[in-house]
Amino acid sequence: MLNISHNKLNKKVDLSSYKSARKVFHKRHYKHFNRFLLAFAFTVIVIMFLPWTQNINSRGNVTTLTPDQRPQTIQSPIPGRIEKWFVKEGDRVKKGDTILFISEIKNEYFDPNLVNRTGQQIKAKEASVSSYGSKVNALNNQIGALRNERKLKLQQAENKLMQSKLKVKSDSIDFEAVKIDLKIAERQIGAIQNLYDEGLKSLTELEEKRSKFQEKQAKLISQENKFLASKNEVINAQIELNRIGAEYIDKISKAESDKFTAQSNGFDAEAQVTKLESDFTNYEIRNDLYYIKAPQDGFINKAIKGGIGETFKEGEQLVGIMPANYDLAVEMFVDPIDLPLVHIGENVRVQFDGWPAIVFSGWPNISYGTYGAKVVAIENFISPNGKFRILLAPDENDHEWPEAIRVGSGAMTIALLEDVPIWFELWRKLNGFPPNYYQPVNSGDSKSDKK
């Protein structure tokens, strides 16, 4: 049959004598086969010109539209030890419900009366602040009294100085008057002496004038002593005036120094009161933190830390919770080369895991079991998997998503792009070209409505 041998069997055996050969090699079969090939070629040519919607296929996961609706873990801001559980896994909780109770493991917080004793310390320090305030007021009164006393003392010293100066003037006048009297007595002695020499006056009268002259000299010396003593009193009054000023400056300065010390101690006591009040508030809040409460309505997913007596650090995860109310969304991941093709508001078809579907990615209108979605957010930084994350929300104009979908389940997404002929899409695939780059007519809407 393969004509390998030189003994050609087809020339020796007539195949047309066999019934099966006559049915196979009948010319009528060639005619039908040619018609079939012609119809198939025509059909393929027609199909090549049918419209095809370019798309980007990607795997994704069901998530929630806003971050506060996504599954979360509850942590304790303080370290502690688990004492009692109030829920079990799967329970529904409301916001503020107690999940578990913990106890303290730090020795500085072991005292059960720590809050009350801190309050007593605050009262004691407040009394200290009040005492310092009273002391400051007393010192202010003392300073005021010293200033008034200094004013009166200075006035008294100034009056004494003025009296001393007036006395100096009086003594100087008396001293000048004695000088004049002495000169008069000296002229009288000379006149009496001349008259005595001429025999007109007696010796008794001459000696009397001499005696008066001696008295005037003695009086002059006495008056000069009084005058000098008055000058000394002026100097002493000035010294007393300066001494009073210096004495009261020292007293007032000391009182002001005591006042500033009391004020400083009062400010320090106020700072301690503020710190104690802060500690008091922190201790009260810390006591409330012993009860781990639900941050929102939801379901208890998993107890990450279980048992009784187990210790944990601050910020360590204790229990997982799933919010009860949430808006479903899908996150899809696209390659960097496809990111410029996706815009806010673009239409996307979504197939959820577990829901039967017949998908024609290029003909979304005849696909079955897919649901409409729109692009609501595009991540600006690449994800750890080397792709860009895109968030999809349900399309309000399409069928509602199934109610039984749970957050975290898988999904397949088909982002709808340009409508092109099938031949162009095949040519693009064979050459490895990306889909056509285009910009939507409106920034918030897709280029065309694709269902």
C-alpha positions as a LaTeX table, in Angstrom:
\begin{tabular}{lrrr}
\hline
Residue & $x$ (\AA) & $y$ (\AA) & $z$ (\AA) \\
\hline
Met1 & 0.00 & 0.00 & 0.00 \\
Leu2 & 2.90 & 2.37 & 0.69 \\
Asn3 & 4.58 & 1.53 & $-2.61$ \\
Ile4 & 7.84 & 0.82 & $-0.86$ \\
Ser5 & 8.43 & $-2.44$ & $-2.65$ \\
His6 & 9.14 & $-2.72$ & $-6.37$ \\
Asn7 & 6.30 & $-5.20$ & $-6.50$ \\
Lys8 & 3.44 & $-2.70$ & $-7.07$ \\
Leu9 & 0.29 & $-4.32$ & $-5.81$ \\
Asn10 & $-2.07$ & $-1.57$ & $-7.01$ \\
Lys11 & $-1.17$ & $-2.44$ & $-10.56$ \\
Lys12 & $-1.85$ & $-6.11$ & $-10.10$ \\
Val13 & $-5.04$ & $-5.87$ & $-8.03$ \\
Asp14 & $-8.14$ & $-4.06$ & $-9.29$ \\
Leu15 & $-9.68$ & $-2.24$ & $-6.30$ \\
Ser16 & $-12.80$ & $-1.34$ & $-8.19$ \\
Ser17 & $-13.88$ & $-4.92$ & $-8.01$ \\
Tyr18 & $-14.47$ & $-4.51$ & $-4.30$ \\
Lys19 & $-17.74$ & $-3.08$ & $-3.02$ \\
Ser20 & $-16.18$ & $-0.89$ & $-0.34$ \\
Ala21 & $-13.72$ & 0.63 & $-2.81$ \\
Arg22 & $-16.51$ & 1.46 & $-5.23$ \\
Lys23 & $-18.33$ & 3.37 & $-2.42$ \\
Val24 & $-15.22$ & 5.30 & $-1.38$ \\
Phe25 & $-13.83$ & 6.28 & $-4.72$ \\
His26 & $-17.14$ & 7.22 & $-6.30$ \\
Lys27 & $-16.98$ & 10.66 & $-7.97$ \\
Arg28 & $-20.26$ & 11.71 & $-6.37$ \\
His29 & $-18.54$ & 11.96 & $-2.94$ \\
Tyr30 & $-16.00$ & 14.42 & $-4.28$ \\
Lys31 & $-18.81$ & 16.68 & $-5.40$ \\
His32 & $-20.47$ & 16.76 & $-1.94$ \\
Phe33 & $-17.14$ & 17.27 & $-0.21$ \\
Asn34 & $-16.29$ & 20.21 & $-2.45$ \\
Arg35 & $-19.65$ & 21.79 & $-1.68$ \\
Phe36 & $-19.04$ & 21.28 & 2.02 \\
Leu37 & $-15.60$ & 22.91 & 1.77 \\
Leu38 & $-17.06$ & 25.84 & $-0.17$ \\
Ala39 & $-19.85$ & 26.38 & 2.38 \\
Phe40 & $-17.43$ & 26.04 & 5.27 \\
Ala41 & $-15.04$ & 28.56 & 3.69 \\
Phe42 & $-17.90$ & 31.00 & 3.09 \\
Thr43 & $-19.09$ & 30.57 & 6.67 \\
Val44 & $-15.58$ & 31.16 & 8.03 \\
Ile45 & $-15.22$ & 34.31 & 5.89 \\
Val46 & $-18.54$ & 35.62 & 7.20 \\
Ile47 & $-17.56$ & 34.79 & 10.79 \\
Met48 & $-14.22$ & 36.58 & 10.30 \\
Phe49 & $-16.14$ & 39.85 & 9.71 \\
Leu50 & $-18.46$ & 39.46 & 12.69 \\
Pro51 & $-17.86$ & 41.99 & 15.53 \\
Trp52 & $-15.76$ & 40.85 & 18.45 \\
Thr53 & $-15.46$ & 42.74 & 21.74 \\
Gln54 & $-11.86$ & 42.98 & 22.85 \\
Asn55 & $-11.48$ & 42.22 & 26.54 \\
Ile56 & $-9.08$ & 41.66 & 29.38 \\
Asn57 & $-9.59$ & 38.47 & 31.35 \\
Ser58 & $-8.48$ & 38.31 & 34.92 \\
Arg59 & $-9.02$ & 36.42 & 38.15 \\
Gly60 & $-10.34$ & 38.30 & 41.13 \\
Asn61 & $-11.90$ & 38.01 & 44.54 \\
Val62 & $-15.11$ & 39.19 & 46.08 \\
Thr63 & $-14.51$ & 42.01 & 48.55 \\
Thr64 & $-16.41$ & 45.03 & 49.90 \\
Leu65 & $-16.80$ & 48.46 & 48.44 \\
Thr66 & $-15.48$ & 50.42 & 51.45 \\
Pro67 & $-12.61$ & 49.48 & 53.79 \\
Asp68 & $-14.74$ & 49.62 & 56.95 \\
Gln69 & $-16.96$ & 46.82 & 55.61 \\
Arg70 & $-14.16$ & 44.29 & 55.12 \\
Pro71 & $-13.25$ & 41.50 & 57.52 \\
Gln72 & $-11.09$ & 42.76 & 60.33 \\
Thr73 & $-9.29$ & 41.59 & 63.41 \\
Ile74 & $-9.72$ & 43.08 & 66.86 \\
Gln75 & $-6.56$ & 43.93 & 68.76 \\
Ser76 & $-5.96$ & 45.07 & 72.32 \\
Pro77 & $-4.04$ & 48.34 & 72.70 \\
Ile78 & $-2.61$ & 47.06 & 76.00 \\
Pro79 & $-0.94$ & 43.76 & 76.89 \\
Gly80 & $-2.93$ & 41.43 & 79.08 \\
Arg81 & $-4.16$ & 37.95 & 79.93 \\
Ile82 & $-7.42$ & 36.41 & 78.73 \\
Glu83 & $-9.80$ & 35.86 & 81.65 \\
Lys84 & $-13.24$ & 35.18 & 80.13 \\
Trp85 & $-14.91$ & 34.78 & 76.73 \\
Phe86 & $-18.44$ & 36.09 & 76.23 \\
Val87 & $-18.95$ & 34.85 & 72.63 \\
Lys88 & $-18.19$ & 31.85 & 70.48 \\
Glu89 & $-17.30$ & 31.57 & 66.82 \\
Gly90 & $-20.22$ & 32.28 & 64.51 \\
Asp91 & $-22.10$ & 34.46 & 67.01 \\
Arg92 & $-23.67$ & 37.68 & 65.81 \\
Val93 & $-22.65$ & 40.72 & 67.85 \\
Lys94 & $-23.76$ & 44.32 & 67.89 \\
Lys95 & $-21.57$ & 47.36 & 68.16 \\
Gly96 & $-20.35$ & 47.72 & 71.75 \\
Asp97 & $-21.06$ & 44.12 & 72.78 \\
Thr98 & $-18.38$ & 42.63 & 75.06 \\
Ile99 & $-16.37$ & 39.89 & 73.37 \\
Leu100 & $-13.91$ & 38.99 & 76.11 \\
Phe101 & $-12.47$ & 40.24 & 79.37 \\
Ile102 & $-8.74$ & 40.55 & 79.99 \\
Ser103 & $-6.66$ & 41.26 & 83.08 \\
Glu104 & $-3.47$ & 43.23 & 83.69 \\
Ile105 & 0.02 & 41.74 & 83.44 \\
Lys106 & 2.12 & 44.86 & 84.14 \\
Asn107 & 3.05 & 45.23 & 87.81 \\
Glu108 & 2.62 & 49.01 & 87.84 \\
Tyr109 & $-1.12$ & 48.53 & 87.20 \\
Phe110 & $-1.79$ & 45.65 & 89.61 \\
Asp111 & $-3.28$ & 47.89 & 92.32 \\
Pro112 & $-7.10$ & 47.58 & 92.07 \\
Asn113 & $-7.51$ & 50.97 & 93.79 \\
Leu114 & $-5.07$ & 52.73 & 91.47 \\
Val115 & $-7.70$ & 55.12 & 90.09 \\
Asn116 & $-9.02$ & 56.11 & 93.55 \\
Arg117 & $-5.53$ & 56.66 & 94.95 \\
Thr118 & $-4.58$ & 58.75 & 91.97 \\
Gly119 & $-7.68$ & 60.84 & 92.64 \\
Gln120 & $-6.56$ & 61.32 & 96.24 \\
Gln121 & $-3.14$ & 62.43 & 95.03 \\
Ile122 & $-4.83$ & 64.95 & 92.75 \\
Lys123 & $-6.81$ & 66.39 & 95.69 \\
Ala124 & $-3.64$ & 66.64 & 97.82 \\
Lys125 & $-1.76$ & 68.40 & 95.05 \\
Glu126 & $-4.69$ & 70.74 & 94.43 \\
Ala127 & $-4.62$ & 71.65 & 98.14 \\
Ser128 & $-0.88$ & 72.27 & 97.78 \\
Val129 & $-1.55$ & 74.56 & 94.82 \\
Ser130 & $-4.12$ & 76.43 & 96.90 \\
Ser131 & $-1.63$ & 76.77 & 99.79 \\
Tyr132 & 1.02 & 78.17 & 97.49 \\
Gly133 & $-1.55$ & 80.61 & 96.14 \\
Ser134 & $-2.38$ & 81.75 & 99.66 \\
Lys135 & 1.31 & 82.13 & 100.43 \\
Val136 & 1.77 & 84.26 & 97.34 \\
Asn137 & $-1.14$ & 86.48 & 98.40 \\
Ala138 & 0.33 & 86.83 & 101.92 \\
Leu139 & 3.71 & 87.78 & 100.48 \\
Asn140 & 2.04 & 90.29 & 98.17 \\
Asn141 & 0.38 & 91.86 & 101.21 \\
Gln142 & 3.70 & 91.83 & 103.05 \\
Ile143 & 5.44 & 93.49 & 100.13 \\
Gly144 & 2.71 & 96.13 & 99.98 \\
Ala145 & 3.07 & 96.81 & 103.73 \\
Leu146 & 6.86 & 97.07 & 103.44 \\
Arg147 & 6.54 & 99.53 & 100.57 \\
Asn148 & 4.10 & 101.68 & 102.54 \\
Glu149 & 6.36 & 101.51 & 105.61 \\
Arg150 & 9.37 & 102.41 & 103.48 \\
Lys151 & 7.49 & 105.38 & 102.10 \\
Leu152 & 6.64 & 106.64 & 105.59 \\
Lys153 & 10.16 & 106.01 & 106.90 \\
Leu154 & 11.67 & 107.84 & 103.98 \\
Gln155 & 9.32 & 110.76 & 104.53 \\
Gln156 & 10.30 & 110.79 & 108.22 \\
Ala157 & 14.00 & 110.70 & 107.34 \\
Glu158 & 13.55 & 113.43 & 104.73 \\
Asn159 & 11.77 & 115.59 & 107.30 \\
Lys160 & 14.59 & 115.05 & 109.75 \\
Leu161 & 17.09 & 115.93 & 107.03 \\
Met162 & 15.16 & 119.08 & 106.29 \\
Gln163 & 15.09 & 119.96 & 110.01 \\
Ser164 & 18.83 & 119.40 & 110.21 \\
Lys165 & 19.38 & 121.66 & 107.21 \\
Leu166 & 17.19 & 124.38 & 108.75 \\
Lys167 & 19.08 & 124.05 & 112.01 \\
Val168 & 22.35 & 124.45 & 110.12 \\
Lys169 & 20.98 & 127.66 & 108.63 \\
Ser170 & 19.87 & 128.88 & 112.07 \\
Asp171 & 23.22 & 128.03 & 113.67 \\
Ser172 & 25.10 & 129.64 & 110.79 \\
Ile173 & 23.11 & 132.84 & 111.33 \\
Asp174 & 23.79 & 132.74 & 115.06 \\
Phe175 & 27.46 & 132.07 & 114.32 \\
Glu176 & 27.63 & 135.11 & 112.04 \\
Ala177 & 25.83 & 137.20 & 114.67 \\
Val178 & 28.40 & 136.16 & 117.33 \\
Lys179 & 31.19 & 137.07 & 114.92 \\
Ile180 & 29.67 & 140.51 & 114.52 \\
Asp181 & 29.28 & 140.89 & 118.28 \\
Leu182 & 32.91 & 139.88 & 118.71 \\
Lys183 & 34.04 & 142.52 & 116.23 \\
Ile184 & 31.92 & 145.13 & 117.98 \\
Ala185 & 33.41 & 144.10 & 121.34 \\
Glu186 & 36.88 & 144.29 & 119.81 \\
Arg187 & 36.26 & 147.87 & 118.55 \\
Gln188 & 34.80 & 148.85 & 121.90 \\
Ile189 & 37.93 & 147.61 & 123.72 \\
Gly190 & 40.09 & 149.64 & 121.40 \\
Ala191 & 37.99 & 152.74 & 121.97 \\
Ile192 & 37.99 & 152.24 & 125.77 \\
Gln193 & 41.73 & 151.62 & 125.72 \\
Asn194 & 42.31 & 154.95 & 123.94 \\
Leu195 & 40.05 & 156.78 & 126.35 \\
Tyr196 & 41.76 & 155.04 & 129.28 \\
Asp197 & 45.15 & 156.14 & 127.95 \\
Glu198 & 43.87 & 159.71 & 127.75 \\
Gly199 & 42.51 & 159.40 & 131.30 \\
Leu200 & 38.90 & 159.71 & 130.27 \\
Lys201 & 37.88 & 156.18 & 131.29 \\
Ser202 & 38.63 & 154.25 & 134.44 \\
Leu203 & 40.45 & 150.94 & 134.64 \\
Thr204 & 37.28 & 149.28 & 135.88 \\
Glu205 & 35.43 & 150.14 & 132.72 \\
Leu206 & 38.36 & 148.92 & 130.63 \\
Glu207 & 38.47 & 145.59 & 132.44 \\
Glu208 & 34.69 & 145.25 & 132.12 \\
Lys209 & 34.96 & 145.63 & 128.33 \\
Arg210 & 37.79 & 143.12 & 128.26 \\
Ser211 & 35.65 & 140.67 & 130.24 \\
Lys212 & 32.80 & 141.10 & 127.75 \\
Phe213 & 35.21 & 140.58 & 124.89 \\
Gln214 & 36.31 & 137.28 & 126.45 \\
Glu215 & 32.67 & 136.23 & 126.78 \\
Lys216 & 32.08 & 137.04 & 123.12 \\
Gln217 & 35.06 & 134.89 & 122.11 \\
Ala218 & 33.81 & 131.98 & 124.20 \\
Lys219 & 30.35 & 132.40 & 122.72 \\
Leu220 & 31.83 & 132.39 & 119.23 \\
Ile221 & 33.58 & 129.08 & 119.88 \\
Ser222 & 30.39 & 127.59 & 121.37 \\
Gln223 & 28.29 & 128.76 & 118.44 \\
Glu224 & 30.83 & 127.39 & 115.98 \\
Asn225 & 30.58 & 124.01 & 117.74 \\
Lys226 & 26.78 & 124.12 & 117.42 \\
Phe227 & 27.09 & 124.99 & 113.75 \\
Leu228 & 29.44 & 122.06 & 113.08 \\
Ala229 & 27.16 & 119.75 & 115.11 \\
Ser230 & 24.20 & 120.83 & 112.93 \\
Lys231 & 26.21 & 120.00 & 109.82 \\
Asn232 & 26.94 & 116.57 & 111.27 \\
Glu233 & 23.22 & 116.08 & 111.92 \\
Val234 & 22.54 & 116.81 & 108.23 \\
Ile235 & 25.12 & 114.20 & 107.22 \\
Asn236 & 23.65 & 111.72 & 109.71 \\
Ala237 & 20.14 & 112.38 & 108.35 \\
Gln238 & 21.35 & 111.70 & 104.79 \\
Ile239 & 23.05 & 108.49 & 105.96 \\
Glu240 & 19.84 & 107.44 & 107.75 \\
Leu241 & 17.84 & 108.18 & 104.62 \\
Asn242 & 20.11 & 105.96 & 102.53 \\
Arg243 & 20.10 & 103.24 & 105.22 \\
Ile244 & 16.30 & 103.16 & 105.30 \\
Gly245 & 16.18 & 102.85 & 101.49 \\
Ala246 & 18.74 & 100.02 & 101.48 \\
Glu247 & 17.08 & 98.25 & 104.43 \\
Tyr248 & 13.64 & 98.20 & 102.84 \\
Ile249 & 15.00 & 97.26 & 99.42 \\
Asp250 & 16.57 & 94.21 & 101.09 \\
Lys251 & 13.34 & 93.35 & 102.92 \\
Ile252 & 11.16 & 93.82 & 99.82 \\
Ser253 & 13.59 & 91.86 & 97.64 \\
Lys254 & 13.59 & 88.99 & 100.12 \\
Ala255 & 9.78 & 89.01 & 100.24 \\
Glu256 & 9.59 & 89.07 & 96.42 \\
Ser257 & 12.10 & 86.23 & 96.23 \\
Asp258 & 9.92 & 84.21 & 98.62 \\
Lys259 & 6.89 & 85.10 & 96.49 \\
Phe260 & 8.58 & 83.94 & 93.26 \\
Thr261 & 9.68 & 80.74 & 94.99 \\
Ala262 & 6.10 & 80.14 & 96.12 \\
Gln263 & 4.82 & 80.86 & 92.61 \\
Ser264 & 7.38 & 78.47 & 91.12 \\
Asn265 & 6.38 & 75.78 & 93.59 \\
Gly266 & 2.73 & 76.49 & 92.81 \\
Phe267 & 3.35 & 76.14 & 89.06 \\
Asp268 & 5.24 & 72.91 & 89.70 \\
Ala269 & 2.34 & 71.65 & 91.80 \\
Glu270 & $-0.10$ & 72.62 & 89.03 \\
Ala271 & 2.03 & 70.69 & 86.52 \\
Gln272 & 1.96 & 67.69 & 88.85 \\
Val273 & $-1.82$ & 68.04 & 89.17 \\
Thr274 & $-2.14$ & 68.11 & 85.38 \\
Lys275 & 0.06 & 65.03 & 85.07 \\
Leu276 & $-1.90$ & 63.22 & 87.77 \\
Glu277 & $-5.18$ & 64.16 & 86.06 \\
Ser278 & $-3.79$ & 62.79 & 82.80 \\
Asp279 & $-2.74$ & 59.61 & 84.61 \\
Phe280 & $-6.16$ & 59.42 & 86.25 \\
Thr281 & $-7.88$ & 59.65 & 82.85 \\
Asn282 & $-5.48$ & 57.12 & 81.36 \\
Tyr283 & $-6.12$ & 54.70 & 84.21 \\
Glu284 & $-9.89$ & 55.08 & 83.77 \\
Ile285 & $-9.60$ & 54.47 & 80.03 \\
Arg286 & $-7.25$ & 51.54 & 80.67 \\
Asn287 & $-9.85$ & 49.98 & 82.96 \\
Asp288 & $-12.39$ & 50.23 & 80.14 \\
Leu289 & $-9.90$ & 48.54 & 77.80 \\
Tyr290 & $-10.06$ & 45.39 & 79.91 \\
Tyr291 & $-13.35$ & 44.68 & 78.12 \\
Ile292 & $-12.74$ & 43.97 & 74.43 \\
Lys293 & $-15.85$ & 45.18 & 72.57 \\
Ala294 & $-17.17$ & 44.80 & 69.04 \\
Pro295 & $-16.36$ & 47.87 & 66.91 \\
Gln296 & $-19.42$ & 47.34 & 64.68 \\
Asp297 & $-22.28$ & 44.92 & 63.99 \\
Gly298 & $-20.98$ & 41.66 & 62.62 \\
Phe299 & $-20.20$ & 37.98 & 63.07 \\
Ile300 & $-17.36$ & 36.40 & 65.03 \\
Asn301 & $-15.22$ & 34.58 & 62.47 \\
Lys302 & $-12.37$ & 33.07 & 64.43 \\
Ala303 & $-10.82$ & 33.33 & 67.88 \\
Ile304 & $-7.14$ & 33.88 & 67.07 \\
Lys305 & $-6.16$ & 33.77 & 70.75 \\
Gly306 & $-8.09$ & 31.11 & 72.63 \\
Gly307 & $-8.29$ & 29.60 & 76.08 \\
Ile308 & $-8.14$ & 31.18 & 79.52 \\
Gly309 & $-4.96$ & 32.62 & 80.97 \\
Glu310 & $-3.19$ & 33.07 & 77.63 \\
Thr311 & $-1.15$ & 36.27 & 77.55 \\
Phe312 & $-0.61$ & 38.57 & 74.59 \\
Lys313 & 1.22 & 41.77 & 73.69 \\
Glu314 & $-0.28$ & 45.11 & 72.79 \\
Gly315 & $-1.53$ & 45.25 & 69.20 \\
Glu316 & $-1.65$ & 41.46 & 68.89 \\
Gln317 & $-4.66$ & 40.03 & 67.03 \\
Leu318 & $-7.26$ & 38.43 & 69.31 \\
Val319 & $-10.37$ & 37.68 & 67.26 \\
Gly320 & $-11.61$ & 38.11 & 63.69 \\
Ile321 & $-14.95$ & 39.74 & 62.91 \\
Met322 & $-16.95$ & 40.09 & 59.70 \\
Pro323 & $-19.23$ & 43.16 & 59.42 \\
Ala324 & $-22.91$ & 42.34 & 59.13 \\
Asn325 & $-23.71$ & 45.10 & 56.65 \\
Tyr326 & $-21.58$ & 45.51 & 53.57 \\
Asp327 & $-21.70$ & 46.37 & 49.87 \\
Leu328 & $-20.18$ & 43.72 & 47.65 \\
Ala329 & $-17.44$ & 44.51 & 45.17 \\
Val330 & $-14.85$ & 42.58 & 43.18 \\
Glu331 & $-11.15$ & 43.27 & 43.00 \\
Met332 & $-9.42$ & 42.26 & 39.78 \\
Phe333 & $-5.73$ & 42.40 & 38.86 \\
Val334 & $-4.51$ & 43.40 & 35.40 \\
Asp335 & $-1.06$ & 43.33 & 33.86 \\
Pro336 & 0.79 & 46.65 & 33.61 \\
Ile337 & 0.54 & 46.56 & 29.83 \\
Asp338 & $-3.27$ & 46.46 & 30.06 \\
Leu339 & $-3.62$ & 49.18 & 32.71 \\
Pro340 & $-3.92$ & 52.12 & 30.21 \\
Leu341 & $-6.94$ & 50.33 & 28.66 \\
Val342 & $-9.01$ & 50.47 & 31.85 \\
His343 & $-10.83$ & 53.63 & 32.92 \\
Ile344 & $-13.22$ & 54.63 & 35.68 \\
Gly345 & $-16.78$ & 53.66 & 34.68 \\
Glu346 & $-15.77$ & 50.90 & 32.25 \\
Asn347 & $-18.15$ & 47.93 & 31.92 \\
Val348 & $-16.91$ & 44.59 & 33.23 \\
Arg349 & $-18.57$ & 41.18 & 33.20 \\
Val350 & $-18.09$ & 39.03 & 36.29 \\
Gln351 & $-18.47$ & 35.26 & 36.70 \\
Phe352 & $-18.57$ & 34.09 & 40.32 \\
Asp353 & $-17.12$ & 30.77 & 41.43 \\
Gly354 & $-19.87$ & 28.26 & 42.10 \\
Trp355 & $-22.38$ & 29.89 & 39.72 \\
Pro356 & $-22.78$ & 28.05 & 36.39 \\
Ala357 & $-22.05$ & 30.19 & 33.39 \\
Ile358 & $-21.58$ & 29.96 & 29.63 \\
Val359 & $-19.10$ & 32.65 & 28.72 \\
Phe360 & $-18.30$ & 34.06 & 25.29 \\
Ser361 & $-15.73$ & 36.68 & 26.16 \\
Gly362 & $-15.98$ & 38.40 & 22.79 \\
Trp363 & $-19.80$ & 38.27 & 22.67 \\
Pro364 & $-20.94$ & 39.44 & 26.11 \\
Asn365 & $-24.55$ & 39.81 & 24.94 \\
Ile366 & $-24.94$ & 36.06 & 24.49 \\
Ser367 & $-23.02$ & 35.06 & 27.60 \\
Tyr368 & $-25.04$ & 33.38 & 30.34 \\
Gly369 & $-24.42$ & 33.46 & 34.08 \\
Thr370 & $-22.26$ & 36.60 & 34.14 \\
Tyr371 & $-23.11$ & 39.79 & 36.00 \\
Gly372 & $-22.46$ & 43.42 & 35.18 \\
Ala373 & $-19.97$ & 45.60 & 37.05 \\
Lys374 & $-18.31$ & 48.96 & 36.65 \\
Val375 & $-14.80$ & 50.15 & 37.48 \\
Val376 & $-14.90$ & 52.46 & 40.50 \\
Ala377 & $-11.21$ & 52.60 & 41.54 \\
Ile378 & $-7.83$ & 51.93 & 39.95 \\
Glu379 & $-4.79$ & 51.41 & 42.12 \\
Asn380 & $-1.90$ & 53.77 & 41.36 \\
Phe381 & 0.81 & 51.49 & 42.69 \\
Ile382 & 1.60 & 47.95 & 41.65 \\
Ser383 & 0.55 & 45.12 & 43.96 \\
Pro384 & 2.95 & 42.49 & 45.35 \\
Asn385 & 1.79 & 40.06 & 42.66 \\
Gly386 & 3.18 & 42.34 & 39.94 \\
Lys387 & $-0.23$ & 43.52 & 38.75 \\
Phe388 & $-2.44$ & 46.54 & 39.32 \\
Arg389 & $-5.53$ & 46.19 & 41.48 \\
Ile390 & $-8.88$ & 47.44 & 40.15 \\
Leu391 & $-12.06$ & 47.65 & 42.23 \\
Leu392 & $-15.42$ & 46.82 & 40.64 \\
Ala393 & $-18.88$ & 47.72 & 41.93 \\
Pro394 & $-22.21$ & 46.21 & 40.82 \\
Asp395 & $-23.76$ & 47.77 & 37.71 \\
Glu396 & $-27.08$ & 49.27 & 38.75 \\
Asn397 & $-28.46$ & 48.83 & 35.22 \\
Asp398 & $-27.72$ & 45.09 & 35.15 \\
His399 & $-28.94$ & 42.04 & 37.06 \\
Glu400 & $-28.40$ & 42.09 & 40.80 \\
Trp401 & $-25.55$ & 40.01 & 42.09 \\
Pro402 & $-26.46$ & 36.75 & 43.87 \\
Glu403 & $-27.27$ & 37.21 & 47.56 \\
Ala404 & $-25.41$ & 34.05 & 48.55 \\
Ile405 & $-22.03$ & 35.43 & 47.49 \\
Arg406 & $-19.59$ & 35.67 & 50.38 \\
Val407 & $-16.64$ & 37.98 & 50.76 \\
Gly408 & $-13.43$ & 36.23 & 49.78 \\
Ser409 & $-14.89$ & 33.89 & 47.14 \\
Gly410 & $-13.27$ & 33.80 & 43.70 \\
Ala411 & $-14.44$ & 35.45 & 40.51 \\
Met412 & $-13.42$ & 35.74 & 36.88 \\
Thr413 & $-13.66$ & 39.17 & 35.31 \\
Ile414 & $-13.89$ & 40.25 & 31.69 \\
Ala415 & $-13.17$ & 43.92 & 31.08 \\
Leu416 & $-14.90$ & 44.98 & 27.83 \\
Leu417 & $-12.92$ & 47.14 & 25.40 \\
Glu418 & $-13.20$ & 47.96 & 21.66 \\
Asp419 & $-15.48$ & 46.21 & 19.13 \\
Val420 & $-13.33$ & 44.87 & 16.27 \\
Pro421 & $-13.80$ & 42.21 & 13.54 \\
Ile422 & $-12.88$ & 38.64 & 14.46 \\
Trp423 & $-10.17$ & 38.51 & 11.79 \\
Phe424 & $-8.49$ & 41.55 & 13.36 \\
Glu425 & $-8.59$ & 39.95 & 16.82 \\
Leu426 & $-7.09$ & 36.71 & 15.46 \\
Trp427 & $-4.40$ & 38.68 & 13.66 \\
Arg428 & $-3.67$ & 40.61 & 16.89 \\
Lys429 & $-3.46$ & 37.41 & 18.92 \\
Leu430 & $-1.13$ & 35.74 & 16.41 \\
Asn431 & 1.19 & 38.75 & 16.45 \\
Gly432 & 1.00 & 39.25 & 20.23 \\
Phe433 & $-0.22$ & 42.83 & 19.95 \\
Pro434 & $-2.12$ & 44.47 & 22.84 \\
Pro435 & $-5.77$ & 45.50 & 22.41 \\
Asn436 & $-6.47$ & 48.82 & 20.75 \\
Tyr437 & $-5.65$ & 51.81 & 22.90 \\
Tyr438 & $-8.54$ & 54.19 & 23.20 \\
Gln439 & $-9.93$ & 56.87 & 25.48 \\
Pro440 & $-13.56$ & 56.97 & 26.61 \\
Val441 & $-15.77$ & 59.80 & 25.42 \\
Asn442 & $-16.49$ & 60.85 & 29.03 \\
Ser443 & $-14.06$ & 60.32 & 31.88 \\
Gly444 & $-16.75$ & 58.70 & 34.03 \\
Asp445 & $-18.41$ & 56.60 & 31.30 \\
Ser446 & $-17.20$ & 53.76 & 29.12 \\
Lys447 & $-16.70$ & 54.19 & 25.42 \\
Ser448 & $-19.85$ & 52.24 & 24.67 \\
Asp449 & $-22.44$ & 50.28 & 26.62 \\
Lys450 & $-21.43$ & 46.62 & 26.49 \\
Lys451 & $-23.59$ & 44.06 & 28.23 \\
\hline
\end{tabular}
